[in-house]
Amino acid sequence: MRPVRRFAPPALATTVVLATAGGLLAVSPHGAAAAAKPCVSPSFERQFFANTSFSGKPKKKDCADRISHNWGAGAPATGLPKDDFGVRWTVTRDFGSGGQFALDVAAQDGIRVYLDKKREVDLWKNVSATRKKTVNISIPSGKHTLRIDYVNWTGKADVKFAYQPRTSASVDKVKPLVPAGVALSYTATTGKAKLTWAKNKEMDLAGYGVFRRLKGAEFGAKPLATTAAATTSYTDATLPKTGDVYYYEVRAHDKAGNKSAGSADKGVTTADRTAPDRVAGVTGLGTTAGNALTWRASSKDVHHYEVWAAPVGGKDQDGPATVFGTSYTDPFADAGRPYAYTLHAVDTAGNISPVSSPTTVTRPTASTAPAPAALRGEPADAFTRLTWTRADGPETAATGFRVYRRTAPTGAWAPVGAVGAAETSYEDRTAPKGKAYYYVAALAPDAAESVPSAQSTVDRRTPATATGPLPPRLTLVSAGTTRSPITIGMKPGAGDEGRLLSGYVWDISGACGASGVVRTKDAVISWTPPYNGPCMATVFAADAYGRTGEQAATLEFMVIR
């Protein structure tokens, strides 16, 4: 039975505007906009029908932000009846990563809610009081369409509808979408980097985290900065000005505490405004070859060092020496005069470090002992052998010899060993695998050093020649007569004199009684033959790298017992 209604004038037309504060969408009677243009999501498109079957052409269309109306016993709009009318709201929007949502409805009389044409709420009955209901549903990610149908058959008319994400951590287990549209700009003059990104589609978004890492490192768990959900940019004013490469990414987080994966990394090469560290650990050694300096490396991006030298109390008149390593020998310092040295480190961007503490070094005056001559170095697998000759002069002029080494053409000389006056060779068993430079100084009776010998360069990475040594020259010392041993002496091949050989590889065959290939370091081999007859010895020389030459020396002889 339909209740009797008192007459009421038609209600003023109301409009519906969709608001998304806190993700809540509802309708209230606030100024309707004309539907001349399509409604922009997440606003609803609203249609009024003069029937409850939603048939025929709508009497009116407009856009609405919220659904919340109480028309009482009147008509919902001019030109519509106060009974038997229908109102339909439709919206298609992006639900981001989706998840759990609540549909809140309240209506007198009937209301139905559809998601992508699937009915989720059905309160379709003529009633005399407002009914309320909340339905929880799962909405997949991406775009979906909501449709709300409301009808009033008789009596009072009111309707409310809202949808919102469920943000409890026990319910929401879906990660937000990864922020998109990330862009990075950098201003070298200020050293600031600005990161921007597109607004996330999540309805329960709480904000964003900005992460930064140095190239080669990992992003940490703690963000560099966080922003509110409405903020889609961040300017980093703390970026170091070191010339290094840094990477950024953005992560979204929702109200349930779920965090998205990081956006694609965006990198920037910073301007280098940072000077290297002050040079430290400077040590000096005065040698007759010059004042030798060494120091610790300043920082990883140092391009070179500037070494300033001046007599104590004076000034450097020639400007600094440019050094690309961490050692240097000043060959121009006057002997017997103390010099003060200071250093600057210069990086690839031209930034100059603070000056080092001064280091004072005095180059010694050379003794009257004659310098060694004919210095020669030969590499071996485990050492470098140096040989030289005594210079012409009195036998007592030198009481010993000191060997110096450096690993750069202008690097610092360092003493590596010494031998007595009777020795003219030295095995450097701490020799580096690469290139090294040597000189030898003779020692006077008062331990003062002579002027340096000529420099010798040795490279243990590559052989000095492309082939092995020449065939040795053989001498048959004894042919083994009357049970005497056979003795063969060997000398370097013509042109190999003075070359460091590691030994010989020889093969004895025939009546000599020995057979097979044997290696020896000795320049003489000797053995007693068991038989008479022809004998042949074939011998290769082996150099410091263990290589044998392509040619061998052969000696044939007769054994007579």
C-alpha positions in Angstrom: 0.0 0.0 0.0 1.3 3.4 -0.9 1.3 6.0 1.9 -0.5 9.3 1.4 1.8 12.1 0.8 1.4 15.7 1.5 2.1 18.1 -1.3 5.6 19.4 -1.4 7.1 21.8 -4.0 9.7 20.3 -6.3 13.2 20.5 -4.8 15.8 22.6 -6.4 18.0 20.7 -8.8 21.2 19.6 -7.1 24.5 18.6 -8.5 26.9 15.8 -7.5 30.6 16.4 -7.4 33.1 13.5 -6.8 35.6 14.2 -4.0 38.5 11.8 -3.2 39.5 13.1 0.3 41.0 10.1 2.0 39.9 7.9 -0.9 36.2 8.4 0.1 33.8 9.1 -2.7 30.3 10.3 -1.9 27.6 12.5 -3.2 26.2 15.7 -1.7 23.9 18.3 -3.1 26.4 21.0 -4.1 26.1 22.8 -7.4 25.6 20.5 -10.4 27.7 21.2 -13.5 26.1 21.1 -16.9 26.9 18.0 -18.8 27.7 19.7 -22.0 31.2 18.2 -21.8 32.1 14.6 -20.8 32.5 14.1 -17.1 36.1 13.7 -16.1 37.0 10.7 -13.9 36.7 10.3 -11.0 33.5 12.4 -11.3 30.3 10.5 -12.0 28.1 10.9 -15.0 24.6 11.3 -13.6 21.3 10.6 -15.5 17.7 11.3 -14.3 14.9 9.1 -15.7 11.1 9.6 -15.3 10.7 5.9 -14.7 12.1 3.1 -12.6 13.2 0.9 -15.6 15.8 3.5 -16.8 14.2 3.3 -20.2 14.0 6.0 -22.9 16.0 9.2 -23.0 17.2 10.7 -19.7 15.4 13.8 -18.7 18.6 15.3 -17.5 22.4 14.7 -17.4 25.1 16.3 -15.4 28.3 15.5 -13.5 28.6 14.7 -9.8 31.5 14.5 -7.4 29.6 12.7 -4.6 26.4 10.6 -4.1 24.6 11.9 -1.0 21.0 13.1 -1.4 17.8 13.5 0.6 15.0 14.6 -1.6 12.3 13.9 1.0 8.9 13.6 -0.7 9.8 16.0 -3.5 11.1 15.4 -7.1 14.9 15.1 -7.5 14.9 17.8 -10.3 12.7 20.1 -12.2 10.6 18.2 -14.8 10.8 14.9 -12.9 8.0 13.2 -10.9 8.2 13.0 -7.1 7.5 9.2 -7.4 8.5 6.5 -9.8 11.8 8.0 -10.9 15.3 6.7 -11.3 18.8 8.1 -11.1 22.0 6.4 -12.5 25.6 7.3 -11.7 28.5 5.8 -13.8 32.3 6.3 -13.5 35.3 4.5 -15.1 38.5 5.0 -13.2 42.0 3.6 -12.6 42.1 1.6 -9.3 45.9 1.4 -9.3 47.2 -1.9 -8.0 43.7 -2.8 -6.8 43.0 -4.7 -3.6 40.2 -4.8 -1.0 37.5 -2.1 -1.1 34.4 -1.3 0.9 31.1 -0.3 -0.7 28.9 1.7 1.7 25.3 2.2 0.7 22.2 3.7 2.3 18.9 4.2 0.4 15.1 4.5 0.5 13.9 2.9 -1.8 16.0 0.7 -4.0 19.8 0.7 -4.9 22.0 -1.6 -6.9 25.8 -1.3 -7.4 27.6 -2.9 -10.3 31.4 -3.4 -10.9 32.1 -4.0 -14.6 28.4 -5.1 -15.0 28.6 -7.5 -12.1 26.1 -6.8 -9.4 27.8 -6.4 -6.0 24.9 -4.7 -4.0 21.2 -5.4 -4.4 18.7 -3.6 -2.1 15.9 -3.4 -4.6 12.6 -2.9 -2.7 10.0 -0.3 -1.9 10.5 0.5 1.8 9.4 3.1 4.3 12.7 3.6 6.0 16.4 4.0 5.0 18.4 0.8 4.8 22.2 0.7 5.1 24.7 -1.9 4.1 28.5 -2.3 3.6 29.8 -4.8 1.1 33.6 -5.7 0.9 34.9 -6.7 -2.5 38.2 -7.2 -4.2 38.9 -5.0 -7.2 41.7 -6.0 -9.6 44.3 -3.6 -10.7 43.7 -1.2 -13.6 40.6 0.6 -14.9 37.1 -0.6 -13.9 33.5 0.8 -14.2 31.2 1.4 -11.3 27.5 1.9 -11.9 24.9 2.8 -9.2 21.2 2.6 -10.0 18.7 4.2 -7.6 14.9 4.2 -7.8 12.1 5.7 -5.8 8.7 4.2 -6.1 6.7 6.1 -3.5 7.3 8.0 -0.4 10.4 9.7 0.8 13.6 9.4 -1.3 17.2 9.5 0.0 20.4 7.8 -1.2 24.1 7.6 -0.2 27.0 5.7 -1.8 30.7 5.7 -1.2 33.6 3.4 -2.1 37.0 3.4 -0.4 40.0 1.1 0.0 40.4 -1.0 3.1 43.7 0.2 4.6 44.1 -2.2 7.6 47.5 -3.9 7.4 45.8 -7.2 8.2 43.6 -6.8 5.1 45.6 -4.9 2.5 48.5 -7.1 1.3 48.9 -5.5 -2.2 52.0 -3.5 -3.0 51.4 -0.1 -4.6 52.3 0.5 -8.2 55.8 1.5 -9.1 56.1 5.2 -9.6 56.1 6.1 -13.3 57.4 9.0 -15.3 60.5 9.5 -13.2 62.8 12.2 -14.6 66.0 13.7 -13.2 67.7 17.0 -13.8 70.9 18.4 -12.5 72.3 21.9 -12.2 76.1 21.9 -12.1 76.4 25.5 -10.8 74.4 24.7 -7.7 75.1 21.0 -7.4 71.4 20.2 -6.9 69.5 17.3 -8.5 65.7 17.5 -9.0 63.6 14.4 -9.3 60.1 14.4 -10.6 57.5 11.6 -11.2 53.9 11.1 -12.2 51.1 10.9 -9.6 50.5 7.4 -8.4 47.1 5.8 -9.2 46.7 4.3 -5.7 43.6 5.5 -3.8 45.2 4.6 -0.4 48.6 6.2 -1.2 50.5 7.5 1.9 53.5 9.0 0.2 56.8 8.3 -1.6 60.4 7.5 -0.6 63.4 8.9 -2.5 66.5 6.7 -2.5 70.1 7.5 -3.6 73.2 5.4 -4.0 76.7 5.8 -5.2 77.6 3.9 -8.4 78.8 0.5 -7.4 76.9 0.5 -4.1 73.4 -0.7 -3.1 70.3 1.3 -2.2 69.9 1.3 1.6 66.7 0.4 3.5 66.3 4.0 4.7 65.2 6.6 2.1 67.1 9.8 1.5 63.8 11.6 1.9 60.0 11.0 2.0 57.2 13.1 0.5 53.5 13.3 1.0 51.1 11.6 -1.4 50.3 14.9 -3.1 54.0 15.8 -3.7 55.6 14.4 -6.9 59.0 16.0 -6.8 62.1 16.3 -4.6 65.2 18.5 -4.9 68.4 17.0 -3.4 70.7 19.7 -2.1 72.9 17.3 -0.2 74.5 15.6 -3.3 78.3 15.5 -2.9 80.3 17.5 -5.4 82.9 14.9 -6.0 82.6 14.1 -9.7 81.1 10.7 -8.8 78.0 9.1 -10.4 74.9 8.7 -8.2 71.6 6.9 -8.9 68.1 7.7 -7.7 64.9 5.7 -7.5 61.4 6.4 -6.1 59.2 4.0 -4.2 55.5 4.4 -3.2 54.1 3.3 0.1 50.4 3.0 1.1 48.5 3.5 4.3 48.8 -0.2 5.2 52.6 0.0 5.1 53.0 -1.8 1.8 55.9 -0.5 -0.4 56.3 -0.7 -4.1 59.4 -1.8 -5.9 61.8 0.9 -7.0 61.4 2.9 -10.2 64.1 2.5 -12.9 67.4 4.1 -11.8 68.1 7.6 -12.9 71.8 8.6 -12.8 73.7 11.8 -12.6 77.4 12.6 -12.8 78.1 15.3 -10.3 80.3 18.3 -10.7 83.6 17.9 -9.0 84.2 20.7 -6.6 86.1 18.7 -4.0 89.8 19.0 -3.7 91.9 15.9 -3.0 93.1 15.2 0.5 96.3 16.8 1.8 99.4 14.8 0.7 100.7 12.9 3.8 103.4 10.4 4.6 106.2 12.3 2.7 109.6 10.8 3.3 112.9 11.9 1.7 116.3 10.2 1.1 119.4 12.0 -0.1 121.4 10.0 -2.7 124.2 11.0 -5.0 121.6 10.6 -7.9 119.3 13.2 -6.3 116.9 13.7 -3.5 114.4 10.8 -3.5 110.8 11.5 -2.2 108.0 9.1 -1.6 104.4 9.7 -0.2 101.0 8.1 0.3 98.4 8.4 -2.4 96.1 11.3 -1.7 92.7 10.2 -3.0 91.2 8.0 -5.7 90.7 10.6 -8.4 94.2 12.3 -8.2 95.5 13.0 -11.7 99.0 14.2 -10.7 101.1 15.7 -8.0 103.0 19.0 -8.0 106.3 18.8 -6.2 107.8 22.1 -5.2 111.5 22.3 -4.3 113.5 25.2 -2.9 116.7 25.7 -0.8 115.7 26.1 2.8 114.9 29.7 3.3 114.6 30.3 -0.4 111.9 30.0 -3.2 111.3 27.6 -6.0 112.4 29.6 -9.0 111.5 27.0 -11.7 108.0 26.0 -10.6 106.8 22.6 -9.6 107.6 19.2 -11.1 104.6 17.3 -12.4 104.6 13.7 -11.1 102.1 11.0 -12.0 103.1 8.5 -9.3 103.8 8.6 -5.6 107.5 9.0 -5.8 110.1 11.4 -7.3 113.8 12.0 -7.5 115.0 15.6 -7.8 118.2 15.4 -9.8 118.8 19.2 -9.8 119.2 19.8 -6.1 122.7 21.0 -5.2 124.8 18.6 -3.3 125.4 19.4 0.4 122.6 22.0 0.5 119.3 21.2 2.3 116.1 21.5 0.2 112.5 21.9 1.5 109.9 20.0 -0.5 106.1 20.6 -0.5 103.4 18.8 -2.5 100.0 19.4 -3.9 97.6 16.7 -5.2 95.6 17.8 -8.3 92.5 15.8 -9.4 91.0 15.3 -12.9 88.8 18.4 -12.5 91.7 20.6 -11.6 91.0 20.9 -7.9 94.1 21.4 -5.8 94.7 19.9 -2.4 96.1 21.9 0.6 99.8 22.0 0.7 101.7 19.2 2.5 103.9 19.7 5.4 107.5 20.5 4.3 110.1 17.8 4.1 113.8 18.7 4.2 116.3 16.5 2.3 120.1 17.1 1.6 121.8 15.5 -1.4 125.2 14.1 -0.3 128.4 15.1 -1.9 129.9 12.3 -4.0 133.1 10.5 -2.8 136.2 10.2 -4.9 135.6 6.5 -5.5 135.1 5.9 -9.2 131.7 4.9 -10.3 131.0 1.3 -11.5 130.8 0.8 -15.2 129.0 -1.5 -17.7 126.0 -2.1 -15.5 123.8 -4.8 -17.0 120.6 -6.4 -15.7 119.1 -9.7 -16.7 115.6 -11.0 -15.6 115.0 -14.5 -14.2 111.9 -16.1 -12.9 112.5 -15.3 -9.3 115.0 -12.5 -9.4 116.9 -9.9 -11.4 120.6 -10.3 -11.7 122.8 -7.3 -12.0 126.5 -7.3 -13.1 129.0 -4.5 -13.4 132.7 -3.9 -13.7 135.0 -2.0 -11.4 136.1 1.3 -12.8 139.7 2.1 -13.5 141.5 3.3 -10.4 143.3 2.1 -7.3 142.1 -1.2 -6.0 141.4 0.4 -2.6 139.2 3.1 -4.1 136.0 1.2 -3.4 135.2 -0.8 -0.2 131.9 -2.1 -1.6 129.0 -1.3 -3.8 125.4 -0.2 -3.1 122.5 -1.1 -5.5 119.6 1.3 -6.0 116.2 0.7 -7.7 113.2 2.6 -8.8 110.1 1.6 -10.8 109.3 4.9 -12.6 111.6 6.9 -14.9 111.6 9.8 -12.4 110.6 7.9 -9.3 112.4 7.8 -6.0 115.6 5.8 -5.8 115.6 3.3 -2.9 118.6 1.2 -1.8 117.9 -2.6 -2.3 121.2 -4.1 -1.3 124.9 -3.9 -1.0 127.9 -6.2 -1.7 131.6 -6.2 -0.7 134.4 -4.8 -2.7 135.3 -8.1 -4.3 131.8 -8.6 -5.7 130.6 -7.3 -9.1 127.1 -8.8 -9.2 123.9 -8.7 -7.2 120.6 -10.8 -7.3 117.6 -8.6 -6.6 115.1 -11.1 -5.2 112.5 -8.4 -4.4 112.4 -7.2 -8.0 108.9 -6.2 -9.2 107.3 -8.2 -12.1 107.2 -5.1 -14.3 109.9 -2.6 -15.3 112.6 -1.5 -12.9 115.6 0.9 -13.2 118.9 0.4 -11.4 122.1 2.1 -10.7 125.2 1.1 -8.6 127.4 3.4 -6.5 130.8 2.5 -5.2 131.5 3.0 -1.5 134.6 4.9 -0.3 136.4 3.9 2.9 134.3 6.5 4.8 131.1 4.9 3.4 130.5 7.9 1.2 129.0 7.0 -2.2 130.5 7.6 -5.6 128.5 9.3 -8.4 126.0 6.9 -9.8 126.8 4.4 -12.5 124.9 4.5 -15.8 121.3 3.4 -15.4 120.1 -0.1 -16.5 116.5 -1.0 -17.2 115.1 -4.4 -16.7 111.5 -5.6 -17.6 110.5 -8.9 -16.1 107.1 -8.9 -17.8 108.4 -9.5 -21.3 111.6 -11.1 -22.5 114.3 -8.8 -23.8 114.4 -10.7 -27.1 111.9 -12.6 -29.1 113.9 -15.8 -29.3 116.1 -17.9 -26.9 119.9 -17.7 -26.8 122.2 -18.8 -29.5 123.7 -22.4 -29.5 126.5 -22.7 -27.0 130.1 -23.2 -28.0 131.3 -26.7 -26.9 134.8 -27.8 -26.0 135.7 -31.5 -25.6 138.0 -31.5 -22.5 138.4 -35.3 -22.3 137.1 -38.1 -24.5 137.1 -40.7 -21.7 140.3 -42.6 -22.4 141.6 -45.2 -19.9 138.3 -45.0 -18.0 138.6 -41.3 -17.5 135.4 -39.3 -17.5 134.1 -37.5 -20.6 134.1 -33.8 -19.9 132.4 -31.2 -22.1 132.7 -27.4 -21.4 130.1 -25.0 -22.7 130.3 -21.3 -23.3 127.6 -18.8 -24.5 127.0 -18.6 -28.2 128.7 -15.8 -30.1 126.9 -12.6 -29.3 125.4 -14.0 -26.0 128.5 -13.1 -23.9 127.4 -11.3 -20.8 123.9 -12.5 -21.1 122.3 -14.1 -18.1 121.7 -17.8 -18.8 119.8 -20.1 -16.5 121.7 -23.2 -17.7 121.8 -25.8 -20.5 119.6 -28.6 -21.9 121.7 -31.5 -23.3 121.1 -34.9 -24.8 123.9 -37.5 -24.9 123.6 -40.5 -27.2 125.7 -43.3 -28.7 128.4 -45.4 -27.0 128.9 -42.7 -24.3 126.5 -44.6 -22.1 124.3 -41.7 -21.1 120.9 -41.0 -22.8 117.9 -38.8 -22.4 117.4 -35.1 -21.9 119.0 -33.5 -18.9 118.9 -29.9 -17.6 121.9 -28.4 -15.8 123.0 -25.0 -14.5 126.6 -26.0 -14.8 128.7 -24.9 -17.8 130.6 -28.2 -17.7 129.2 -31.8 -17.8 131.2 -34.9 -17.0 130.5 -38.6 -16.8 132.4 -42.0 -17.2 131.4 -43.9 -20.3 130.9 -47.7 -20.1 131.6 -48.5 -23.7 134.0 -47.7 -26.6 132.6 -46.2 -29.8 131.1 -43.1 -31.4 129.4 -40.6 -29.1 127.3 -37.5 -29.8 126.3 -34.6 -27.5 123.6 -32.1 -28.5 123.2 -29.0 -26.3 120.7 -26.0 -26.2 121.4 -22.9 -24.0 118.5 -21.7 -21.8 118.0 -18.0 -20.9 116.6 -16.4 -17.7 113.0 -17.2 -18.9 113.8 -20.9 -19.3 113.6 -20.6 -23.1 115.9 -22.6 -25.3 117.2 -21.4 -28.7 115.9 -22.8 -31.9 119.4 -24.1 -32.8 121.6 -26.6 -30.9 125.3 -27.2 -30.8 126.4 -30.8 -31.6 129.7 -32.4 -30.8 130.6 -35.9 -32.1 133.6 -37.8 -30.9 135.0 -41.4 -30.4 135.4 -43.0 -27.0 138.5 -45.1 -26.7 139.2 -47.0 -23.5 
